[in-house]
Amino acid sequence: MNSKEENVNFKEWEVARNVLKEFDDRIHDLRKYGFSFLTALLAAEALLIPGPIAEAAGKAGIPDLIKLAVLFGHSFADLCAATD
């Protein structure tokens, strides 16, 4: 191979590495925000739609104020992590 072909191959390799790096970053962000979104949905469902377990146990369980505090605390932590 001559120098020109090696240079083209090297540039092609750099582009491929950049594409893979961007893909890894997107997957990481998707995983992070997907987990946060799922956690928020589960917390909202627990607050808004009491399940049959709470009815059968005489409303024993975690107070709604604690659930709400956990939901907002988790959301705030995600916002702080996103700005870093």
N, C-alpha and C positions, 0 to 999 in steps of 0.2 A: 504494500500500500504506500501511496505517496502521502506527503504532508497534507495536501488539500483534502483527501479522503478521510484522513485521521481527524482533521479539524471538524469536518462535517459530522463524523460519527460522535465526536466528543460533544458537539453542540446538541445533537439529537439525544445523547445520553443525559445531558443537563436538563433538557426540556422534559424528558421522561421522569427524572427525579423530582422536578418541580411539580409536575402533575400528581405524582404519588404523594408528595408532601401536602399539597392542597387537599387531596382526597382524605388523607389521614386527619387533617385539621377539621374538615367538615364532619367526618364520622365522629370525632371526639366531641365536637359541639352538639351534634345531633343526639348523641348518647347522653350528654350532660343535661341539655334542655328537655329531652324526652323524659328522663327520669324525674326531673323537677315538675314537669307538666303532669305526669302520672301521679306523683305524690300529691300535688295540689288537687287533682280531680278526686282522688280517694279521700282526702281531708274534707273537701266540699261535700262529697257524697255522705260522709259520716256526720257532718253537721246538719245537712238539709234533709236527708232521708234516713230517719232512724230505722234500723233493721229490726227484724223479729227477735233477735237475741236480746236487744235492750228492752223490748216489750215483755218478753218472757221472764226476764230477770228482775222485773219491777223497777226498770229504769236505772239499774246499777251500771256503772261504767265511768268513763272519763267525762268530766263536766265539759259542756260546750265551750266555755270560756278558755279552758286549757287547750282544746282542739284548735280553736281560733288563734290562740297565741302561737301554737306550733306552726300552723299554716303561714301566718305572717312572718314569723321568725325564719322559716325555711325560705320563703320568697325573698326576704330581705338579704339573707345570706347569698342567694343566687345572684341578686342584683349587685352585691358588693364584689362577688367573684367575677362577674361579667365585665366590670369596669377595670379589672386588673390587667 
